[in-house]
């Protein structure tokens, strides 16, 4: 089964912010990073369940999975859910950022 990959608005913002940061700090790497991320995300068309559950899956009502992209200090977590025949990319977060919490658990 082939899944549709849908990048949600918050994830698109995350990608844009990361690209801008990389472009400012390592201009020659930004486009390579972006193209690699895009290719990695598109692999989710096939067997997205191969990716492990993210820690966030414990605190949200949905099953959230993560795809790891990059190496060492340049690692990013692509957080997504699978709903029927679609993969919804929710966020793209740098690996060193704190994990997402639900509003219920942050009180």
C-alpha positions as CSV (number, residue, x, y, z in Angstrom):
1,X,0.0,0.0,0.0
2,X,1.3,3.4,-0.9
3,X,0.5,6.3,1.5
4,X,-0.1,9.9,0.7
5,X,2.3,12.2,2.6
6,X,0.8,15.4,3.9
7,X,3.0,18.1,5.5
8,X,0.9,19.9,8.0
9,X,1.3,23.7,8.4
10,X,3.3,23.5,11.7
11,X,5.7,21.1,10.1
12,X,6.1,23.3,7.1
13,X,7.0,26.2,9.5
14,X,9.4,24.0,11.3
15,X,11.1,23.1,8.1
16,X,11.3,26.7,6.9
17,X,12.8,27.8,10.3
18,X,15.4,25.1,10.2
19,X,16.3,25.9,6.6
20,X,16.7,29.6,7.5
21,X,18.9,28.8,10.5
22,X,21.1,26.4,8.4
23,X,21.3,29.0,5.6
24,X,22.5,31.6,8.0
25,X,25.1,29.4,9.7
26,X,26.2,27.1,6.8
27,X,24.9,28.6,3.5
28,X,26.4,25.8,1.4
29,X,24.6,23.1,3.4
30,X,21.0,24.5,3.5
31,X,19.8,23.2,0.1
32,X,21.5,19.8,0.6
33,X,19.8,19.5,4.0
34,X,16.4,20.5,2.6
35,X,16.6,18.1,-0.4
36,X,17.7,15.2,1.9
37,X,14.9,15.9,4.4
38,X,12.3,16.0,1.6
39,X,13.6,12.7,0.2
40,X,13.5,11.1,3.7
41,X,10.0,12.3,4.3
42,X,8.9,10.9,0.9
43,X,10.1,7.4,2.0
44,X,7.1,7.4,4.4
45,X,5.0,6.7,1.3
46,X,6.0,3.1,1.9
47,X,5.7,1.3,5.2
48,X,5.6,4.3,7.6
49,X,5.0,1.8,10.5
50,X,8.7,0.8,10.2
51,X,9.5,4.0,12.2
52,X,9.3,3.6,16.0
53,X,6.8,5.3,18.2
54,X,8.0,8.7,19.5
55,X,8.2,9.5,23.2
56,X,5.3,12.0,22.6
57,X,3.1,9.0,21.8
58,X,2.7,8.4,25.5
59,X,1.3,11.8,26.3
60,X,-1.0,12.4,23.3
61,X,-4.1,10.5,22.3
62,X,-2.7,9.7,18.9
63,X,0.0,7.2,17.9
64,X,2.9,9.4,17.0
65,X,5.9,8.0,15.2
66,X,9.3,9.5,14.4
67,X,11.6,9.3,11.4
68,X,15.2,10.4,12.3
69,X,17.0,12.5,9.7
70,X,20.6,13.6,9.8
71,X,23.6,12.7,11.9
72,X,25.2,13.7,15.2
73,X,24.4,17.4,16.1
74,X,22.4,17.8,12.9
75,X,19.8,15.2,13.7
76,X,16.1,16.1,13.2
77,X,13.0,14.2,14.3
78,X,10.1,14.0,11.8
79,X,7.0,13.5,13.9
80,X,4.0,12.0,12.1
81,X,0.8,10.0,12.4
82,X,-0.7,7.5,10.1
83,X,-4.5,7.9,9.4
84,X,-6.0,5.5,7.0
85,X,-4.1,5.9,3.7
86,X,-2.2,9.1,4.7
87,X,0.9,10.0,6.6
88,X,0.5,13.4,8.4
89,X,3.8,15.2,9.1
90,X,3.1,17.1,12.3
91,X,6.4,18.6,13.3
92,X,10.1,18.5,12.3
93,X,12.2,19.2,15.4
94,X,15.9,19.3,16.0
95,X,17.0,16.3,18.0
96,X,18.3,18.3,20.9
97,X,15.0,20.1,21.5
98,X,12.8,19.1,24.4
99,X,10.1,16.6,23.6
100,X,6.6,17.9,23.0
101,X,4.1,17.8,25.8
102,X,0.4,17.9,25.7
103,X,-1.3,20.8,27.4
104,X,-2.8,18.4,29.9
105,X,0.6,17.2,31.0
106,X,2.2,20.6,31.2
107,X,-0.1,21.8,34.0
